[in-house]
Amino acid sequence: ITGGGKPIDAVFHSNGGGYTENSENVWGSRISYLRGVKEESSSVVNQPWTKTVTLTQFQNAVGVGNLKKIQLSKLKKGPMKAKDRGVSGRVNSFTVEGSKGKKTVTGDQMKSWFGLSSTLFDLEVKGKNVVITGYGAGHGLGLSQWGAEAMAAKHGGGKDYYKTILTHYFTGTKVEKIY
């Protein structure tokens, strides 16, 4: 797989959760062939995951005292245009306000603190719990293994269909022999 005649770094992840992400929202720099794209729907791609943590666990992790407010735009199917989310809807960062002040929390921090499958999630306070509902698994860059499988199952009749899958996930690339 080449971009501009040179081999690319063909990164992949398990499941994009419906839409893959732009490189700058994960790695901090723009890579021309790692642009967010829509995934083929499937039971795996569309399957939400849920993690429930106690309000006390959430407050302790964030460190702002008693929770007053979480400022995070509502997750929608990509492409999204929100300052706190990437094109796929993955959380870049959000603000938490508590009795001890405000703090910015990144999606990566939440993933690490609570063992989330991805940063493609929504938060909701329900009583004494914080319910985290998300989609996908992995960083969301490049080829989604489950999305590629769904494309092949739905459209992959020809022997060269793999090229269509690869160039879908790696924007502006070619599948070619290089010497």
C-alpha positions as CSV (number, residue, x, y, z in Angstrom):
1,I,0.0,0.0,0.0
2,T,1.6,3.3,-1.1
3,G,1.0,6.9,-0.6
4,G,2.9,9.2,-2.9
5,G,4.7,6.2,-4.3
6,K,6.1,5.2,-0.9
7,P,5.0,2.4,1.4
8,I,2.7,3.6,4.2
9,D,2.5,2.6,7.8
10,A,-0.6,0.4,7.5
11,V,-1.9,0.7,11.1
12,F,-5.0,-1.1,12.2
13,H,-7.3,-1.6,15.2
14,S,-10.0,-4.0,16.2
15,N,-13.2,-2.0,15.7
16,G,-13.8,1.6,14.7
17,G,-17.3,1.7,16.2
18,G,-18.9,3.0,13.0
19,Y,-16.3,5.6,12.0
20,T,-12.5,5.7,12.1
21,E,-10.5,8.7,13.3
22,N,-8.1,11.3,11.9
23,S,-4.5,10.9,12.9
24,E,-4.1,14.3,14.5
25,N,-6.8,13.5,17.0
26,V,-4.9,10.4,18.2
27,W,-1.2,10.9,17.5
28,G,-1.1,14.8,17.3
29,S,0.0,15.1,13.7
30,R,-1.8,14.9,10.4
31,I,-1.0,11.9,8.2
32,S,-2.6,12.2,4.8
33,Y,-3.8,8.6,4.5
34,L,-5.1,8.3,8.1
35,R,-8.4,10.1,7.7
36,G,-11.6,9.2,9.3
37,V,-14.0,7.1,7.2
38,K,-17.4,5.5,7.6
39,E,-17.5,1.8,8.4
40,E,-19.8,-0.8,7.0
41,S,-22.5,-1.7,9.6
42,S,-22.4,-5.0,11.3
43,S,-23.5,-6.6,14.5
44,V,-19.9,-6.2,15.9
45,V,-19.3,-2.6,14.6
46,N,-22.6,-1.4,15.9
47,Q,-22.5,-3.2,19.3
48,P,-22.2,-0.8,22.2
49,W,-20.2,-1.5,25.3
50,T,-21.0,-0.2,28.8
51,K,-18.8,0.5,31.9
52,T,-20.4,1.6,35.1
53,V,-18.2,3.2,37.8
54,T,-19.3,4.7,41.1
55,L,-19.6,8.4,41.3
56,T,-17.0,8.2,44.1
57,Q,-14.5,6.4,41.8
58,F,-15.1,8.9,39.1
59,Q,-14.6,11.9,41.4
60,N,-11.5,10.4,42.9
61,A,-10.0,9.8,39.5
62,V,-10.8,13.2,38.2
63,G,-9.8,15.0,41.5
64,V,-12.3,17.9,41.5
65,G,-14.2,17.1,44.7
66,N,-18.0,16.6,44.6
67,L,-19.2,16.5,40.9
68,K,-21.2,19.5,39.8
69,K,-21.1,19.2,36.0
70,I,-19.6,17.3,33.1
71,Q,-19.3,19.3,29.8
72,L,-19.0,16.9,26.9
73,S,-21.0,17.2,23.6
74,K,-23.4,14.3,23.0
75,L,-22.0,11.5,20.9
76,K,-23.4,11.2,17.4
77,K,-22.6,9.0,14.4
78,G,-19.5,10.4,12.5
79,P,-18.5,12.5,11.0
80,M,-18.7,14.9,13.9
81,K,-17.7,18.5,14.2
82,A,-17.3,19.3,17.9
83,K,-14.4,20.9,19.6
84,D,-14.2,18.2,22.3
85,R,-14.5,15.2,19.9
86,G,-12.7,14.0,16.8
87,V,-14.3,13.4,13.5
88,S,-15.4,9.9,14.6
89,G,-16.8,11.1,17.8
90,R,-13.9,9.9,19.9
91,V,-13.4,12.1,23.0
92,N,-10.4,14.5,22.7
93,S,-11.1,16.1,26.0
94,F,-13.9,17.4,28.2
95,T,-14.4,19.6,31.3
96,V,-15.4,18.4,34.7
97,E,-16.6,20.9,37.4
98,G,-16.6,20.0,41.0
99,S,-16.5,21.5,44.5
100,K,-12.7,22.0,44.2
101,G,-12.7,23.6,40.7
102,K,-12.6,22.6,37.1
103,K,-10.4,20.1,35.3
104,T,-9.9,19.1,31.7
105,V,-9.9,15.3,31.2
106,T,-8.8,13.6,28.0
107,G,-10.4,10.6,26.4
108,D,-7.1,8.7,26.8
109,Q,-7.1,9.4,30.6
110,M,-10.6,8.0,30.9
111,K,-9.6,4.9,28.8
112,S,-6.6,4.4,31.1
113,W,-8.4,5.1,34.4
114,F,-11.4,2.9,33.8
115,G,-10.1,0.2,31.3
116,L,-12.3,1.4,28.4
117,S,-12.2,-0.3,25.0
118,S,-11.9,3.0,23.2
119,T,-12.3,6.7,23.5
120,L,-15.5,6.7,21.5
121,F,-18.0,7.1,24.4
122,D,-20.6,9.1,26.2
123,L,-20.9,9.8,29.9
124,E,-24.1,9.9,32.0
125,V,-24.5,10.3,35.7
126,K,-27.3,8.0,37.0
127,G,-27.8,8.2,40.7
128,K,-24.6,7.3,42.5
129,N,-22.9,5.9,39.3
130,V,-21.4,7.2,36.1
131,V,-22.4,5.1,33.1
132,I,-19.9,5.1,30.2
133,T,-21.5,3.9,27.0
134,G,-19.2,3.5,24.0
135,Y,-18.4,1.8,20.7
136,G,-15.4,0.3,19.1
137,A,-12.1,-1.1,20.4
138,G,-8.6,0.3,19.9
139,H,-7.2,3.7,18.7
140,G,-9.5,4.0,15.7
141,L,-6.7,4.8,13.1
142,G,-6.4,3.1,9.8
143,L,-8.0,-0.2,9.0
144,S,-10.7,-1.6,11.3
145,Q,-10.5,-5.4,11.4
146,W,-14.2,-5.8,12.0
147,G,-15.2,-3.1,9.6
148,A,-13.0,-4.7,6.9
149,E,-14.7,-8.1,7.6
150,A,-18.1,-6.4,7.3
151,M,-17.1,-4.9,3.9
152,A,-15.8,-8.2,2.6
153,A,-19.0,-10.0,3.7
154,K,-21.3,-7.5,2.1
155,H,-19.4,-6.6,-1.1
156,G,-16.3,-8.9,-1.5
157,G,-17.3,-11.0,-4.4
158,G,-14.3,-10.3,-6.6
159,K,-10.7,-11.6,-6.0
160,D,-9.3,-8.1,-5.9
161,Y,-11.9,-6.6,-3.5
162,Y,-9.2,-6.5,-0.8
163,K,-7.8,-3.5,-2.7
164,T,-11.1,-1.6,-2.3
165,I,-11.1,-2.3,1.4
166,L,-7.5,-1.2,1.9
167,T,-7.9,2.0,-0.2
168,H,-11.1,2.8,1.7
169,Y,-9.4,2.7,5.1
170,F,-6.1,4.3,3.9
171,T,-7.3,7.5,2.1
172,G,-5.6,8.4,-1.2
173,T,-3.5,5.3,-1.4
174,K,-2.8,2.6,-4.0
175,V,-2.2,-1.1,-3.8
176,E,0.7,-1.7,-6.1
177,K,3.9,-3.6,-6.6
178,I,7.0,-1.6,-5.9
179,Y,10.6,-2.7,-6.7
